[in-house]
Amino acid sequence: MSGLRVHCGESRLAHGWRLAAASGVAKDLVAEFIQPAVRAIPGALAARLRPCCVRLPARLKTPSHASQWVETASRLEITVACEGVEAHDVALELLVCVGQALWEALGPSERATYLLVLCEEIVACVTGEIDEDALEEKRRLMGGRSAARSRRRLEEYARASFASTAAEYVHCLWHDVTVRTGPDHLPPRHLRRRLQLLRRWFPPNRGYQLFAEGGAGRASSPAQ
């Protein structure tokens, strides 16, 4: 990862969040990716979460993990490994963690509404998803009659699916993205429906818009 280096220590992000970057983290990762991605998070969405501290170590204690998050009594702590990872992917991993934490903060009616959307997609034989984690959970759910009837499988899929949807929602607010098509990807009209749902729950901040003027979509499936 190229760019100037920053010293370790905490700095400020939008929404009153804090950033703790390890020594050696590229300055352009913070300035061009982390800060803009966090600014794009709607205030209504950030308000559902505890004050957040974002940590950017070179790697996590568990090398196979790209990120992790935990809620303490006072704040949400998100940790994303950045060594050897593209800057854009670091920011997206951060947004996925935000989506995972947001799922836990949803009310019962919101979860029920999102589950209904997923069930309607399944009935419509939609095979794709936004990212690999959600796609894997979907395939586990649809792996047989027993799995398809499992409430646990459905909730695991919903959790992964919502996290990737929330991440993609903020991603589309952050900058224009490119649509991908195919059986492994969520069809644009279904993606658009999910994003419109998130927009209704968590309206964009002033100066941000989800879709371009004239109705042309900015959303992609999956993220760039």
C-alpha positions in Angstrom: 0.0 0.0 0.0 1.6 3.3 -1.1 1.3 6.7 0.4 2.7 8.7 3.3 2.7 7.1 6.7 0.9 8.2 9.8 1.9 7.7 13.4 -0.2 5.6 15.8 -2.7 7.4 17.9 -6.4 8.4 17.9 -7.9 10.9 15.5 -11.5 12.0 14.8 -13.9 10.7 12.2 -17.5 11.8 11.3 -20.3 11.2 13.8 -17.9 11.7 16.7 -16.2 8.4 15.9 -12.6 7.8 16.7 -9.8 6.3 14.6 -6.8 4.4 16.0 -4.4 3.7 13.3 -1.3 1.6 13.9 2.1 3.0 13.1 2.9 2.5 9.4 -0.7 2.8 8.1 -0.8 4.6 4.8 -2.0 8.2 5.1 -4.0 7.9 1.9 -5.9 4.9 3.3 -7.3 7.1 6.0 -7.8 10.3 4.0 -9.1 8.9 0.8 -11.0 5.8 2.0 -11.7 5.5 5.7 -12.8 9.1 6.3 -15.0 9.4 3.2 -16.6 6.1 3.8 -17.5 7.0 7.4 -18.7 10.4 6.3 -21.1 8.7 3.9 -22.8 6.8 6.7 -26.2 8.4 7.3 -26.5 10.1 10.7 -29.7 8.2 11.4 -27.8 5.0 10.9 -24.8 6.0 13.1 -27.3 7.1 15.8 -28.5 3.5 16.1 -25.0 2.4 17.2 -22.8 3.2 20.2 -20.0 5.7 19.7 -17.5 3.9 17.6 -13.7 3.4 17.7 -12.2 2.1 14.4 -8.8 0.3 14.8 -6.5 -0.3 11.9 -3.8 -2.7 12.9 -1.5 -4.4 10.4 -3.1 -7.8 11.2 -5.5 -9.4 13.6 -4.5 -12.0 16.2 -6.4 -14.5 14.2 -4.7 -14.3 10.8 -7.7 -15.8 8.9 -10.0 -13.0 10.0 -10.1 -9.8 8.0 -12.0 -7.9 10.7 -13.9 -8.1 14.0 -16.1 -6.0 16.1 -17.3 -5.9 19.7 -19.6 -3.8 21.8 -18.4 -2.7 25.2 -20.5 -0.9 27.8 -19.6 2.5 26.3 -18.8 2.0 22.7 -18.5 -0.1 19.5 -15.0 -1.2 18.6 -14.3 -2.2 15.0 -11.0 -3.6 14.0 -9.9 -4.1 10.4 -6.6 -5.6 9.3 -4.9 -3.6 6.6 -1.5 -5.2 5.9 -1.5 -6.4 2.3 -5.1 -5.4 1.7 -6.3 -2.9 -0.9 -7.4 0.4 0.7 -10.8 0.2 -0.9 -11.3 -3.3 0.5 -10.3 -2.1 4.0 -13.0 0.5 3.9 -15.6 -2.0 2.7 -14.7 -4.4 5.4 -15.3 -1.6 7.9 -18.7 -1.0 6.4 -19.6 -4.7 6.6 -18.8 -4.6 10.3 -21.1 -1.5 10.7 -23.8 -3.5 8.9 -23.3 -6.5 11.3 -23.6 -4.2 14.3 -26.6 -2.5 12.8 -28.4 -5.8 12.4 -28.2 -6.4 16.1 -29.6 -2.9 16.7 -32.7 -3.3 14.5 -36.1 -3.5 16.0 -38.3 -6.7 15.6 -40.5 -5.1 13.0 -37.5 -4.0 10.9 -36.0 -7.5 11.0 -39.4 -9.0 10.1 -39.6 -6.6 7.1 -36.1 -7.5 5.9 -36.8 -11.2 6.3 -39.9 -10.8 4.2 -37.8 -9.2 1.4 -35.4 -12.2 1.5 -38.2 -14.7 1.5 -39.8 -13.0 -1.5 -36.4 -13.2 -3.3 -36.1 -16.9 -2.6 -39.7 -17.5 -3.9 -38.6 -15.6 -7.0 -35.7 -18.1 -7.4 -33.0 -15.4 -6.9 -29.8 -17.3 -6.5 -27.3 -14.5 -6.1 -26.2 -12.2 -3.4 -24.1 -9.1 -2.8 -20.9 -10.6 -1.4 -19.4 -14.0 -0.9 -20.2 -14.4 2.8 -23.9 -13.8 2.1 -23.9 -16.1 -0.9 -22.3 -18.9 1.1 -25.0 -18.5 3.8 -27.7 -18.5 1.2 -26.4 -21.7 -0.3 -26.3 -23.3 3.1 -29.9 -22.3 3.6 -30.9 -23.7 0.3 -28.8 -26.8 0.5 -31.7 -29.1 1.2 -35.2 -29.4 2.7 -34.0 -29.6 6.3 -31.7 -26.6 5.9 -34.5 -24.6 4.2 -36.8 -25.2 7.1 -34.2 -24.2 9.7 -34.9 -20.9 11.5 -31.2 -20.8 12.5 -30.0 -21.1 8.9 -32.5 -18.4 7.9 -31.3 -16.0 10.6 -27.6 -16.6 9.8 -28.3 -15.9 6.1 -30.3 -12.8 7.0 -27.5 -11.5 9.3 -24.9 -11.9 6.5 -27.2 -10.6 3.8 -28.2 -7.5 5.8 -24.6 -6.7 6.7 -23.6 -6.7 3.0 -26.7 -4.8 2.0 -26.0 -2.1 4.6 -22.4 -1.9 3.5 -23.4 -1.6 -0.1 -25.9 1.1 0.7 -23.2 3.3 2.3 -20.8 2.3 -0.5 -23.3 3.7 -3.1 -23.7 6.9 -1.1 -19.9 7.2 -0.9 -19.2 7.0 -4.7 -20.5 5.6 -8.0 -20.2 1.8 -8.3 -20.5 -0.6 -11.2 -23.2 -3.2 -11.6 -22.2 -6.8 -12.0 -24.6 -9.5 -13.3 -24.7 -13.3 -13.3 -26.2 -16.1 -11.2 -23.9 -15.4 -8.2 -24.9 -11.7 -8.1 -28.1 -10.1 -6.8 -30.1 -8.9 -9.8 -30.2 -5.1 -10.0 -34.0 -4.7 -9.4 -33.7 -6.8 -6.2 -30.7 -4.9 -5.0 -32.5 -1.6 -5.7 -35.4 -2.7 -3.6 -33.1 -3.5 -0.7 -31.3 -0.2 -1.0 -34.6 1.7 -1.1 -35.6 0.0 2.1 -32.4 1.1 3.8 -32.9 4.6 2.4 -36.3 4.8 3.9 -35.0 3.7 7.3 -31.8 5.7 7.2 -32.1 8.7 4.9 -28.8 9.9 3.3 -27.0 12.9 4.8 -27.4 16.2 3.1 -25.4 16.3 -0.1 -25.6 12.5 -0.7 -28.0 10.6 -2.9 -28.5 7.0 -3.6 -29.6 7.1 -7.3 -28.5 9.5 -10.0 -30.9 12.1 -11.4 -33.4 10.7 -13.9 -33.7 7.4 -12.1 -30.5 5.8 -13.3 -29.1 3.6 -10.5 -25.7 4.1 -9.0 -25.9 0.8 -7.0 -23.8 -2.2 -7.9 -23.9 -5.9 -7.2 -21.5 -6.7 -5.6 -19.2 -3.9 -4.4 -16.4 -2.8 -6.7 
